[in-house]
Amino acid sequence: MSLPSNFEDLIVEAEQLQLYKKLIIQLNKDLLYANIDLELDKETLPISLKLVLQETVYDLINSKFSDYLNLLYIIDVSEVKIRNLDGSDALRLSEDVTFMILQREWQKVWYKAKYS
């Protein structure tokens, strides 16, 4: 499996394989496990998904850092990839981390669909 290199490619692939709703379900499940107060509707538009998730990540970075780290742990985002990001701009960091979260969630959904 090759991971999509940007948000648009990820969404196109998810919609082509009819797995976009499952992506949202997986994301909601992991947000609940991480005790993050965010539940996305299955009909959420892709751009809304990105913006709401990015806003949540930005808030976690700035005001609830331990919850942010817990979310990354639960979703299983690569620690090495996170450390390689530039943390000097919280907005840019939240955008990059949001995409990494969606990439990882996409991996989970894709593997479940392919091998279940």
Jmol script that loads the backbone (N, CA, C; Angstrom):
load data "model"
ATOM      1  N   MET A   1       0.836  -1.184   0.000  1.00  0.00           N
ATOM      2  CA  MET A   1       0.000   0.000   0.000  1.00  0.00           C
ATOM      3  C   MET A   1       0.875   1.240   0.000  1.00  0.00           C
ATOM      4  N   SER A   2       0.622   2.138  -0.934  1.00  0.00           N
ATOM      5  CA  SER A   2       1.317   3.424  -0.909  1.00  0.00           C
ATOM      6  C   SER A   2       0.348   4.465  -0.374  1.00  0.00           C
ATOM      7  N   LEU A   3       0.825   5.218   0.587  1.00  0.00           N
ATOM      8  CA  LEU A   3      -0.022   6.228   1.212  1.00  0.00           C
ATOM      9  C   LEU A   3      -0.200   7.429   0.303  1.00  0.00           C
ATOM     10  N   PRO A   4      -1.377   8.006   0.295  1.00  0.00           N
ATOM     11  CA  PRO A   4      -1.593   9.236  -0.485  1.00  0.00           C
ATOM     12  C   PRO A   4      -0.661  10.339   0.024  1.00  0.00           C
ATOM     13  N   SER A   5      -0.185  11.165  -0.890  1.00  0.00           N
ATOM     14  CA  SER A   5       0.802  12.182  -0.516  1.00  0.00           C
ATOM     15  C   SER A   5       0.180  13.515  -0.117  1.00  0.00           C
ATOM     16  N   ASN A   6      -1.134  13.658  -0.333  1.00  0.00           N
ATOM     17  CA  ASN A   6      -1.791  14.888   0.114  1.00  0.00           C
ATOM     18  C   ASN A   6      -3.256  14.588   0.434  1.00  0.00           C
ATOM     19  N   PHE A   7      -3.895  15.567   1.040  1.00  0.00           N
ATOM     20  CA  PHE A   7      -5.273  15.393   1.499  1.00  0.00           C
ATOM     21  C   PHE A   7      -6.227  15.064   0.354  1.00  0.00           C
ATOM     22  N   GLU A   8      -6.081  15.764  -0.755  1.00  0.00           N
ATOM     23  CA  GLU A   8      -6.991  15.563  -1.887  1.00  0.00           C
ATOM     24  C   GLU A   8      -6.890  14.140  -2.425  1.00  0.00           C
ATOM     25  N   ASP A   9      -5.671  13.628  -2.569  1.00  0.00           N
ATOM     26  CA  ASP A   9      -5.493  12.250  -3.051  1.00  0.00           C
ATOM     27  C   ASP A   9      -6.099  11.239  -2.082  1.00  0.00           C
ATOM     28  N   LEU A  10      -5.945  11.497  -0.793  1.00  0.00           N
ATOM     29  CA  LEU A  10      -6.496  10.604   0.213  1.00  0.00           C
ATOM     30  C   LEU A  10      -8.017  10.532   0.088  1.00  0.00           C
ATOM     31  N   ILE A  11      -8.650  11.681  -0.054  1.00  0.00           N
ATOM     32  CA  ILE A  11     -10.108  11.736  -0.158  1.00  0.00           C
ATOM     33  C   ILE A  11     -10.587  11.083  -1.454  1.00  0.00           C
ATOM     34  N   VAL A  12      -9.910  11.348  -2.553  1.00  0.00           N
ATOM     35  CA  VAL A  12     -10.284  10.746  -3.831  1.00  0.00           C
ATOM     36  C   VAL A  12     -10.219   9.222  -3.739  1.00  0.00           C
ATOM     37  N   GLU A  13      -9.135   8.711  -3.164  1.00  0.00           N
ATOM     38  CA  GLU A  13      -8.983   7.258  -3.028  1.00  0.00           C
ATOM     39  C   GLU A  13     -10.055   6.675  -2.103  1.00  0.00           C
ATOM     40  N   ALA A  14     -10.314   7.354  -0.993  1.00  0.00           N
ATOM     41  CA  ALA A  14     -11.324   6.873  -0.045  1.00  0.00           C
ATOM     42  C   ALA A  14     -12.707   6.842  -0.696  1.00  0.00           C
ATOM     43  N   GLU A  15     -13.022   7.864  -1.467  1.00  0.00           N
ATOM     44  CA  GLU A  15     -14.332   7.908  -2.118  1.00  0.00           C
ATOM     45  C   GLU A  15     -14.429   6.897  -3.254  1.00  0.00           C
ATOM     46  N   GLN A  16     -13.352   6.712  -4.004  1.00  0.00           N
ATOM     47  CA  GLN A  16     -13.368   5.721  -5.090  1.00  0.00           C
ATOM     48  C   GLN A  16     -13.604   4.312  -4.549  1.00  0.00           C
ATOM     49  N   LEU A  17     -13.010   4.022  -3.408  1.00  0.00           N
ATOM     50  CA  LEU A  17     -13.160   2.693  -2.812  1.00  0.00           C
ATOM     51  C   LEU A  17     -14.379   2.609  -1.891  1.00  0.00           C
ATOM     52  N   GLN A  18     -15.152   3.688  -1.845  1.00  0.00           N
ATOM     53  CA  GLN A  18     -16.349   3.772  -1.013  1.00  0.00           C
ATOM     54  C   GLN A  18     -16.039   3.507   0.458  1.00  0.00           C
ATOM     55  N   LEU A  19     -14.941   4.106   0.924  1.00  0.00           N
ATOM     56  CA  LEU A  19     -14.514   3.916   2.305  1.00  0.00           C
ATOM     57  C   LEU A  19     -14.467   5.225   3.096  1.00  0.00           C
ATOM     58  N   TYR A  20     -14.958   6.311   2.505  1.00  0.00           N
ATOM     59  CA  TYR A  20     -14.894   7.605   3.189  1.00  0.00           C
ATOM     60  C   TYR A  20     -15.668   7.586   4.513  1.00  0.00           C
ATOM     61  N   LYS A  21     -16.861   7.014   4.513  1.00  0.00           N
ATOM     62  CA  LYS A  21     -17.649   6.952   5.752  1.00  0.00           C
ATOM     63  C   LYS A  21     -16.955   6.093   6.800  1.00  0.00           C
ATOM     64  N   LYS A  22     -16.303   5.035   6.354  1.00  0.00           N
ATOM     65  CA  LYS A  22     -15.565   4.184   7.296  1.00  0.00           C
ATOM     66  C   LYS A  22     -14.363   4.928   7.875  1.00  0.00           C
ATOM     67  N   LEU A  23     -13.783   5.820   7.086  1.00  0.00           N
ATOM     68  CA  LEU A  23     -12.686   6.659   7.578  1.00  0.00           C
ATOM     69  C   LEU A  23     -13.185   7.542   8.723  1.00  0.00           C
ATOM     70  N   ILE A  24     -14.352   8.127   8.551  1.00  0.00           N
ATOM     71  CA  ILE A  24     -14.924   8.977   9.602  1.00  0.00           C
ATOM     72  C   ILE A  24     -15.279   8.143  10.837  1.00  0.00           C
ATOM     73  N   ILE A  25     -15.820   6.957  10.626  1.00  0.00           N
ATOM     74  CA  ILE A  25     -16.157   6.077  11.748  1.00  0.00           C
ATOM     75  C   ILE A  25     -14.903   5.721  12.538  1.00  0.00           C
ATOM     76  N   GLN A  26     -13.820   5.379  11.832  1.00  0.00           N
ATOM     77  CA  GLN A  26     -12.559   5.031  12.495  1.00  0.00           C
ATOM     78  C   GLN A  26     -12.010   6.235  13.258  1.00  0.00           C
ATOM     79  N   LEU A  27     -12.064   7.389  12.653  1.00  0.00           N
ATOM     80  CA  LEU A  27     -11.582   8.609  13.303  1.00  0.00           C
ATOM     81  C   LEU A  27     -12.404   8.899  14.559  1.00  0.00           C
ATOM     82  N   ASN A  28     -13.724   8.784  14.464  1.00  0.00           N
ATOM     83  CA  ASN A  28     -14.581   8.998  15.635  1.00  0.00           C
ATOM     84  C   ASN A  28     -14.251   8.013  16.752  1.00  0.00           C
ATOM     85  N   LYS A  29     -13.999   6.762  16.389  1.00  0.00           N
ATOM     86  CA  LYS A  29     -13.672   5.740  17.378  1.00  0.00           C
ATOM     87  C   LYS A  29     -12.387   6.106  18.125  1.00  0.00           C
ATOM     88  N   ASP A  30     -11.365   6.507  17.391  1.00  0.00           N
ATOM     89  CA  ASP A  30     -10.093   6.840  18.034  1.00  0.00           C
ATOM     90  C   ASP A  30     -10.173   8.148  18.822  1.00  0.00           C
ATOM     91  N   LEU A  31     -10.962   9.099  18.341  1.00  0.00           N
ATOM     92  CA  LEU A  31     -11.165  10.337  19.108  1.00  0.00           C
ATOM     93  C   LEU A  31     -11.857  10.027  20.437  1.00  0.00           C
ATOM     94  N   LEU A  32     -12.819   9.123  20.403  1.00  0.00           N
ATOM     95  CA  LEU A  32     -13.514   8.729  21.620  1.00  0.00           C
ATOM     96  C   LEU A  32     -12.555   8.042  22.589  1.00  0.00           C
ATOM     97  N   TYR A  33     -11.727   7.122  22.078  1.00  0.00           N
ATOM     98  CA  TYR A  33     -10.737   6.449  22.927  1.00  0.00           C
ATOM     99  C   TYR A  33      -9.779   7.448  23.567  1.00  0.00           C
ATOM    100  N   ALA A  34      -9.449   8.500  22.834  1.00  0.00           N
ATOM    101  CA  ALA A  34      -8.513   9.507  23.337  1.00  0.00           C
ATOM    102  C   ALA A  34      -9.197  10.545  24.216  1.00  0.00           C
ATOM    103  N   ASN A  35     -10.508  10.377  24.403  1.00  0.00           N
ATOM    104  CA  ASN A  35     -11.292  11.295  25.223  1.00  0.00           C
ATOM    105  C   ASN A  35     -11.283  12.719  24.670  1.00  0.00           C
ATOM    106  N   ILE A  36     -11.310  12.833  23.351  1.00  0.00           N
ATOM    107  CA  ILE A  36     -11.382  14.129  22.671  1.00  0.00           C
ATOM    108  C   ILE A  36     -12.855  14.381  22.334  1.00  0.00           C
ATOM    109  N   ASP A  37     -13.334  15.532  22.743  1.00  0.00           N
ATOM    110  CA  ASP A  37     -14.750  15.859  22.576  1.00  0.00           C
ATOM    111  C   ASP A  37     -15.015  16.340  21.149  1.00  0.00           C
ATOM    112  N   LEU A  38     -15.045  15.395  20.225  1.00  0.00           N
ATOM    113  CA  LEU A  38     -15.339  15.693  18.827  1.00  0.00           C
ATOM    114  C   LEU A  38     -15.931  14.438  18.199  1.00  0.00           C
ATOM    115  N   GLU A  39     -17.116  14.590  17.654  1.00  0.00           N
ATOM    116  CA  GLU A  39     -17.721  13.486  16.908  1.00  0.00           C
ATOM    117  C   GLU A  39     -18.200  14.024  15.575  1.00  0.00           C
ATOM    118  N   LEU A  40     -17.676  13.458  14.530  1.00  0.00           N
ATOM    119  CA  LEU A  40     -18.001  13.901  13.173  1.00  0.00           C
ATOM    120  C   LEU A  40     -19.170  13.097  12.627  1.00  0.00           C
ATOM    121  N   ASP A  41     -20.053  13.772  11.941  1.00  0.00           N
ATOM    122  CA  ASP A  41     -21.168  13.108  11.281  1.00  0.00           C
ATOM    123  C   ASP A  41     -20.631  12.333  10.078  1.00  0.00           C
ATOM    124  N   LYS A  42     -21.230  11.195   9.780  1.00  0.00           N
ATOM    125  CA  LYS A  42     -20.781  10.376   8.640  1.00  0.00           C
ATOM    126  C   LYS A  42     -20.932  11.103   7.315  1.00  0.00           C
ATOM    127  N   GLU A  43     -21.786  12.110   7.285  1.00  0.00           N
ATOM    128  CA  GLU A  43     -22.018  12.882   6.052  1.00  0.00           C
ATOM    129  C   GLU A  43     -21.144  14.139   5.972  1.00  0.00           C
ATOM    130  N   THR A  44     -20.194  14.278   6.871  1.00  0.00           N
ATOM    131  CA  THR A  44     -19.307  15.444   6.880  1.00  0.00           C
ATOM    132  C   THR A  44     -18.561  15.548   5.558  1.00  0.00           C
ATOM    133  N   LEU A  45     -18.576  16.725   4.979  1.00  0.00           N
ATOM    134  CA  LEU A  45     -17.837  16.949   3.735  1.00  0.00           C
ATOM    135  C   LEU A  45     -16.338  16.899   4.004  1.00  0.00           C
ATOM    136  N   PRO A  46     -15.557  16.447   3.035  1.00  0.00           N
ATOM    137  CA  PRO A  46     -14.111  16.329   3.236  1.00  0.00           C
ATOM    138  C   PRO A  46     -13.435  17.615   3.712  1.00  0.00           C
ATOM    139  N   ILE A  47     -13.780  18.763   3.133  1.00  0.00           N
ATOM    140  CA  ILE A  47     -13.125  20.005   3.549  1.00  0.00           C
ATOM    141  C   ILE A  47     -13.493  20.346   4.986  1.00  0.00           C
ATOM    142  N   SER A  48     -14.730  20.069   5.385  1.00  0.00           N
ATOM    143  CA  SER A  48     -15.148  20.298   6.773  1.00  0.00           C
ATOM    144  C   SER A  48     -14.401  19.370   7.713  1.00  0.00           C
ATOM    145  N   LEU A  49     -14.247  18.115   7.294  1.00  0.00           N
ATOM    146  CA  LEU A  49     -13.488  17.148   8.082  1.00  0.00           C
ATOM    147  C   LEU A  49     -12.089  17.684   8.349  1.00  0.00           C
ATOM    148  N   LYS A  50     -11.437  18.125   7.301  1.00  0.00           N
ATOM    149  CA  LYS A  50     -10.071  18.626   7.439  1.00  0.00           C
ATOM    150  C   LYS A  50     -10.012  19.840   8.360  1.00  0.00           C
ATOM    151  N   LEU A  51     -10.902  20.796   8.157  1.00  0.00           N
ATOM    152  CA  LEU A  51     -10.866  22.031   8.940  1.00  0.00           C
ATOM    153  C   LEU A  51     -11.205  21.803  10.412  1.00  0.00           C
ATOM    154  N   VAL A  52     -12.225  20.996  10.678  1.00  0.00           N
ATOM    155  CA  VAL A  52     -12.615  20.732  12.067  1.00  0.00           C
ATOM    156  C   VAL A  52     -11.525  19.949  12.790  1.00  0.00           C
ATOM    157  N   LEU A  53     -10.977  18.959  12.134  1.00  0.00           N
ATOM    158  CA  LEU A  53      -9.911  18.174  12.749  1.00  0.00           C
ATOM    159  C   LEU A  53      -8.672  19.033  12.973  1.00  0.00           C
ATOM    160  N   GLN A  54      -8.324  19.863  12.005  1.00  0.00           N
ATOM    161  CA  GLN A  54      -7.157  20.732  12.150  1.00  0.00           C
ATOM    162  C   GLN A  54      -7.351  21.722  13.300  1.00  0.00           C
ATOM    163  N   GLU A  55      -8.537  22.267  13.416  1.00  0.00           N
ATOM    164  CA  GLU A  55      -8.823  23.194  14.516  1.00  0.00           C
ATOM    165  C   GLU A  55      -8.694  22.490  15.868  1.00  0.00           C
ATOM    166  N   THR A  56      -9.176  21.252  15.932  1.00  0.00           N
ATOM    167  CA  THR A  56      -9.089  20.470  17.164  1.00  0.00           C
ATOM    168  C   THR A  56      -7.625  20.189  17.511  1.00  0.00           C
ATOM    169  N   VAL A  57      -6.844  19.785  16.515  1.00  0.00           N
ATOM    170  CA  VAL A  57      -5.425  19.509  16.743  1.00  0.00           C
ATOM    171  C   VAL A  57      -4.707  20.777  17.191  1.00  0.00           C
ATOM    172  N   TYR A  58      -4.999  21.898  16.555  1.00  0.00           N
ATOM    173  CA  TYR A  58      -4.388  23.182  16.922  1.00  0.00           C
ATOM    174  C   TYR A  58      -4.698  23.522  18.383  1.00  0.00           C
ATOM    175  N   ASP A  59      -5.950  23.343  18.771  1.00  0.00           N
ATOM    176  CA  ASP A  59      -6.350  23.609  20.154  1.00  0.00           C
ATOM    177  C   ASP A  59      -5.624  22.679  21.123  1.00  0.00           C
ATOM    178  N   LEU A  60      -5.512  21.426  20.771  1.00  0.00           N
ATOM    179  CA  LEU A  60      -4.820  20.467  21.638  1.00  0.00           C
ATOM    180  C   LEU A  60      -3.344  20.826  21.787  1.00  0.00           C
ATOM    181  N   ILE A  61      -2.699  21.209  20.704  1.00  0.00           N
ATOM    182  CA  ILE A  61      -1.280  21.581  20.759  1.00  0.00           C
ATOM    183  C   ILE A  61      -1.086  22.775  21.690  1.00  0.00           C
ATOM    184  N   ASN A  62      -1.977  23.752  21.581  1.00  0.00           N
ATOM    185  CA  ASN A  62      -1.813  24.994  22.330  1.00  0.00           C
ATOM    186  C   ASN A  62      -2.311  24.955  23.769  1.00  0.00           C
ATOM    187  N   SER A  63      -3.301  24.110  24.070  1.00  0.00           N
ATOM    188  CA  SER A  63      -3.854  24.190  25.420  1.00  0.00           C
ATOM    189  C   SER A  63      -3.968  22.860  26.166  1.00  0.00           C
ATOM    190  N   LYS A  64      -3.876  21.751  25.451  1.00  0.00           N
ATOM    191  CA  LYS A  64      -4.002  20.435  26.100  1.00  0.00           C
ATOM    192  C   LYS A  64      -2.967  19.487  25.502  1.00  0.00           C
ATOM    193  N   PHE A  65      -1.705  19.804  25.716  1.00  0.00           N
ATOM    194  CA  PHE A  65      -0.641  19.078  25.034  1.00  0.00           C
ATOM    195  C   PHE A  65      -0.603  17.595  25.397  1.00  0.00           C
ATOM    196  N   SER A  66      -0.882  17.264  26.650  1.00  0.00           N
ATOM    197  CA  SER A  66      -0.872  15.840  27.019  1.00  0.00           C
ATOM    198  C   SER A  66      -2.005  15.084  26.308  1.00  0.00           C
ATOM    199  N   ASP A  67      -3.156  15.739  26.103  1.00  0.00           N
ATOM    200  CA  ASP A  67      -4.238  15.115  25.334  1.00  0.00           C
ATOM    201  C   ASP A  67      -3.843  14.946  23.870  1.00  0.00           C
ATOM    202  N   TYR A  68      -3.101  15.910  23.356  1.00  0.00           N
ATOM    203  CA  TYR A  68      -2.576  15.837  21.980  1.00  0.00           C
ATOM    204  C   TYR A  68      -1.660  14.619  21.832  1.00  0.00           C
ATOM    205  N   LEU A  69      -0.740  14.465  22.764  1.00  0.00           N
ATOM    206  CA  LEU A  69       0.183  13.318  22.714  1.00  0.00           C
ATOM    207  C   LEU A  69      -0.571  11.997  22.850  1.00  0.00           C
ATOM    208  N   ASN A  70      -1.565  11.983  23.715  1.00  0.00           N
ATOM    209  CA  ASN A  70      -2.384  10.785  23.884  1.00  0.00           C
ATOM    210  C   ASN A  70      -3.123  10.425  22.598  1.00  0.00           C
ATOM    211  N   LEU A  71      -3.661  11.429  21.925  1.00  0.00           N
ATOM    212  CA  LEU A  71      -4.348  11.195  20.651  1.00  0.00           C
ATOM    213  C   LEU A  71      -3.390  10.591  19.623  1.00  0.00           C
ATOM    214  N   LEU A  72      -2.201  11.154  19.519  1.00  0.00           N
ATOM    215  CA  LEU A  72      -1.216  10.618  18.569  1.00  0.00           C
ATOM    216  C   LEU A  72      -0.857   9.176  18.906  1.00  0.00           C
ATOM    217  N   TYR A  73      -0.749   8.884  20.196  1.00  0.00           N
ATOM    218  CA  TYR A  73      -0.437   7.526  20.630  1.00  0.00           C
ATOM    219  C   TYR A  73      -1.567   6.565  20.267  1.00  0.00           C
ATOM    220  N   ILE A  74      -2.805   6.957  20.545  1.00  0.00           N
ATOM    221  CA  ILE A  74      -3.952   6.084  20.276  1.00  0.00           C
ATOM    222  C   ILE A  74      -4.116   5.842  18.779  1.00  0.00           C
ATOM    223  N   ILE A  75      -3.945   6.878  17.994  1.00  0.00           N
ATOM    224  CA  ILE A  75      -4.073   6.725  16.541  1.00  0.00           C
ATOM    225  C   ILE A  75      -2.859   5.996  15.968  1.00  0.00           C
ATOM    226  N   ASP A  76      -1.744   6.050  16.680  1.00  0.00           N
ATOM    227  CA  ASP A  76      -0.507   5.386  16.276  1.00  0.00           C
ATOM    228  C   ASP A  76       0.175   6.124  15.129  1.00  0.00           C
ATOM    229  N   VAL A  77       0.272   7.435  15.281  1.00  0.00           N
ATOM    230  CA  VAL A  77       1.015   8.245  14.320  1.00  0.00           C
ATOM    231  C   VAL A  77       2.496   8.075  14.630  1.00  0.00           C
ATOM    232  N   SER A  78       3.300   7.933  13.601  1.00  0.00           N
ATOM    233  CA  SER A  78       4.730   7.694  13.760  1.00  0.00           C
ATOM    234  C   SER A  78       5.410   8.819  14.542  1.00  0.00           C
ATOM    235  N   GLU A  79       6.036   8.445  15.638  1.00  0.00           N
ATOM    236  CA  GLU A  79       6.757   9.423  16.463  1.00  0.00           C
ATOM    237  C   GLU A  79       7.910  10.051  15.686  1.00  0.00           C
ATOM    238  N   VAL A  80       8.560   9.259  14.863  1.00  0.00           N
ATOM    239  CA  VAL A  80       9.675   9.765  14.062  1.00  0.00           C
ATOM    240  C   VAL A  80       9.196  10.848  13.101  1.00  0.00           C
ATOM    241  N   LYS A  81       8.056  10.610  12.446  1.00  0.00           N
ATOM    242  CA  LYS A  81       7.514  11.604  11.520  1.00  0.00           C
ATOM    243  C   LYS A  81       7.125  12.889  12.252  1.00  0.00           C
ATOM    244  N   ILE A  82       6.546  12.754  13.434  1.00  0.00           N
ATOM    245  CA  ILE A  82       6.148  13.926  14.216  1.00  0.00           C
ATOM    246  C   ILE A  82       7.387  14.727  14.620  1.00  0.00           C
ATOM    247  N   ARG A  83       8.426  14.042  15.047  1.00  0.00           N
ATOM    248  CA  ARG A  83       9.655  14.744  15.467  1.00  0.00           C
ATOM    249  C   ARG A  83      10.332  15.469  14.312  1.00  0.00           C
ATOM    250  N   ASN A  84      10.131  14.997  13.102  1.00  0.00           N
ATOM    251  CA  ASN A  84      10.753  15.631  11.941  1.00  0.00           C
ATOM    252  C   ASN A  84      10.028  16.892  11.477  1.00  0.00           C
ATOM    253  N   LEU A  85       8.863  17.171  12.058  1.00  0.00           N
ATOM    254  CA  LEU A  85       8.112  18.368  11.673  1.00  0.00           C
ATOM    255  C   LEU A  85       8.694  19.610  12.343  1.00  0.00           C
ATOM    256  N   ASP A  86       8.501  20.747  11.690  1.00  0.00           N
ATOM    257  CA  ASP A  86       8.926  22.028  12.251  1.00  0.00           C
ATOM    258  C   ASP A  86       7.848  22.505  13.217  1.00  0.00           C
ATOM    259  N   GLY A  87       8.186  22.603  14.491  1.00  0.00           N
ATOM    260  CA  GLY A  87       7.214  22.985  15.505  1.00  0.00           C
ATOM    261  C   GLY A  87       7.180  24.473  15.800  1.00  0.00           C
ATOM    262  N   SER A  88       7.878  25.281  15.014  1.00  0.00           N
ATOM    263  CA  SER A  88       7.933  26.716  15.313  1.00  0.00           C
ATOM    264  C   SER A  88       6.631  27.442  14.971  1.00  0.00           C
ATOM    265  N   ASP A  89       5.842  26.901  14.062  1.00  0.00           N
ATOM    266  CA  ASP A  89       4.570  27.505  13.668  1.00  0.00           C
ATOM    267  C   ASP A  89       3.459  26.510  14.000  1.00  0.00           C
ATOM    268  N   ALA A  90       2.695  26.813  15.055  1.00  0.00           N
ATOM    269  CA  ALA A  90       1.664  25.879  15.529  1.00  0.00           C
ATOM    270  C   ALA A  90       0.581  25.630  14.478  1.00  0.00           C
ATOM    271  N   LEU A  91       0.275  26.629  13.683  1.00  0.00           N
ATOM    272  CA  LEU A  91      -0.755  26.454  12.653  1.00  0.00           C
ATOM    273  C   LEU A  91      -0.291  25.472  11.579  1.00  0.00           C
ATOM    274  N   ARG A  92       0.924  25.649  11.115  1.00  0.00           N
ATOM    275  CA  ARG A  92       1.494  24.736  10.106  1.00  0.00           C
ATOM    276  C   ARG A  92       1.648  23.328  10.684  1.00  0.00           C
ATOM    277  N   LEU A  93       2.085  23.270  11.940  1.00  0.00           N
ATOM    278  CA  LEU A  93       2.236  21.983  12.618  1.00  0.00           C
ATOM    279  C   LEU A  93       0.890  21.264  12.706  1.00  0.00           C
ATOM    280  N   SER A  94      -0.160  22.003  13.068  1.00  0.00           N
ATOM    281  CA  SER A  94      -1.484  21.370  13.181  1.00  0.00           C
ATOM    282  C   SER A  94      -1.963  20.860  11.824  1.00  0.00           C
ATOM    283  N   GLU A  95      -1.645  21.585  10.757  1.00  0.00           N
ATOM    284  CA  GLU A  95      -2.018  21.146   9.412  1.00  0.00           C
ATOM    285  C   GLU A  95      -1.296  19.850   9.043  1.00  0.00           C
ATOM    286  N   ASP A  96       0.004  19.802   9.307  1.00  0.00           N
ATOM    287  CA  ASP A  96       0.795  18.609   8.993  1.00  0.00           C
ATOM    288  C   ASP A  96       0.362  17.403   9.824  1.00  0.00           C
ATOM    289  N   VAL A  97       0.128  17.633  11.113  1.00  0.00           N
ATOM    290  CA  VAL A  97      -0.279  16.544  12.001  1.00  0.00           C
ATOM    291  C   VAL A  97      -1.666  16.035  11.624  1.00  0.00           C
ATOM    292  N   THR A  98      -2.560  16.944  11.247  1.00  0.00           N
ATOM    293  CA  THR A  98      -3.896  16.541  10.811  1.00  0.00           C
ATOM    294  C   THR A  98      -3.804  15.582   9.629  1.00  0.00           C
ATOM    295  N   PHE A  99      -2.948  15.916   8.673  1.00  0.00           N
ATOM    296  CA  PHE A  99      -2.798  15.023   7.519  1.00  0.00           C
ATOM    297  C   PHE A  99      -2.210  13.678   7.941  1.00  0.00           C
ATOM    298  N   MET A 100      -1.246  13.686   8.855  1.00  0.00           N
ATOM    299  CA  MET A 100      -0.665  12.424   9.328  1.00  0.00           C
ATOM    300  C   MET A 100      -1.707  11.567  10.050  1.00  0.00           C
ATOM    301  N   ILE A 101      -2.581  12.212  10.806  1.00  0.00           N
ATOM    302  CA  ILE A 101      -3.663  11.495  11.482  1.00  0.00           C
ATOM    303  C   ILE A 101      -4.581  10.852  10.447  1.00  0.00           C
ATOM    304  N   LEU A 102      -4.964  11.634   9.452  1.00  0.00           N
ATOM    305  CA  LEU A 102      -5.849  11.100   8.418  1.00  0.00           C
ATOM    306  C   LEU A 102      -5.177   9.993   7.613  1.00  0.00           C
ATOM    307  N   GLN A 103      -3.885  10.142   7.356  1.00  0.00           N
ATOM    308  CA  GLN A 103      -3.144   9.083   6.646  1.00  0.00           C
ATOM    309  C   GLN A 103      -3.180   7.776   7.447  1.00  0.00           C
ATOM    310  N   ARG A 104      -2.914   7.886   8.745  1.00  0.00           N
ATOM    311  CA  ARG A 104      -2.865   6.686   9.586  1.00  0.00           C
ATOM    312  C   ARG A 104      -4.248   6.045   9.698  1.00  0.00           C
ATOM    313  N   GLU A 105      -5.263   6.876   9.846  1.00  0.00           N
ATOM    314  CA  GLU A 105      -6.618   6.346   9.914  1.00  0.00           C
ATOM    315  C   GLU A 105      -6.992   5.690   8.583  1.00  0.00           C
ATOM    316  N   TRP A 106      -6.555   6.288   7.489  1.00  0.00           N
ATOM    317  CA  TRP A 106      -6.809   5.710   6.170  1.00  0.00           C
ATOM    318  C   TRP A 106      -6.141   4.346   6.051  1.00  0.00           C
ATOM    319  N   GLN A 107      -4.929   4.223   6.550  1.00  0.00           N
ATOM    320  CA  GLN A 107      -4.241   2.929   6.533  1.00  0.00           C
ATOM    321  C   GLN A 107      -5.082   1.866   7.238  1.00  0.00           C
ATOM    322  N   LYS A 108      -5.569   2.202   8.411  1.00  0.00           N
ATOM    323  CA  LYS A 108      -6.365   1.247   9.189  1.00  0.00           C
ATOM    324  C   LYS A 108      -7.610   0.814   8.411  1.00  0.00           C
ATOM    325  N   VAL A 109      -8.318   1.788   7.847  1.00  0.00           N
ATOM    326  CA  VAL A 109      -9.548   1.502   7.116  1.00  0.00           C
ATOM    327  C   VAL A 109      -9.251   0.677   5.870  1.00  0.00           C
ATOM    328  N   TRP A 110      -8.218   1.038   5.136  1.00  0.00           N
ATOM    329  CA  TRP A 110      -7.854   0.336   3.907  1.00  0.00           C
ATOM    330  C   TRP A 110      -7.502  -1.119   4.196  1.00  0.00           C
ATOM    331  N   TYR A 111      -6.670  -1.332   5.229  1.00  0.00           N
ATOM    332  CA  TYR A 111      -6.271  -2.700   5.577  1.00  0.00           C
ATOM    333  C   TYR A 111      -7.474  -3.533   6.026  1.00  0.00           C
ATOM    334  N   LYS A 112      -8.359  -2.945   6.816  1.00  0.00           N
ATOM    335  CA  LYS A 112      -9.552  -3.686   7.250  1.00  0.00           C
ATOM    336  C   LYS A 112     -10.423  -4.056   6.042  1.00  0.00           C
ATOM    337  N   ALA A 113     -10.568  -3.148   5.112  1.00  0.00           N
ATOM    338  CA  ALA A 113     -11.391  -3.408   3.930  1.00  0.00           C
ATOM    339  C   ALA A 113     -10.751  -4.474   3.039  1.00  0.00           C
ATOM    340  N   LYS A 114      -9.462  -4.421   2.917  1.00  0.00           N
ATOM    341  CA  LYS A 114      -8.763  -5.334   2.016  1.00  0.00           C
ATOM    342  C   LYS A 114      -8.649  -6.748   2.594  1.00  0.00           C
ATOM    343  N   TYR A 115      -8.416  -6.856   3.899  1.00  0.00           N
ATOM    344  CA  TYR A 115      -8.111  -8.147   4.494  1.00  0.00           C
ATOM    345  C   TYR A 115      -9.185  -8.695   5.431  1.00  0.00           C
ATOM    346  N   SER A 116     -10.364  -8.118   5.405  1.00  0.00           N
ATOM    347  CA  SER A 116     -11.449  -8.645   6.264  1.00  0.00           C
ATOM    348  C   SER A 116     -12.434  -9.448   5.447  1.00  0.00           C
TER     349      SER A 116
END
end "model"
wireframe off; spacefill off
backbone 0.3
color backbone group
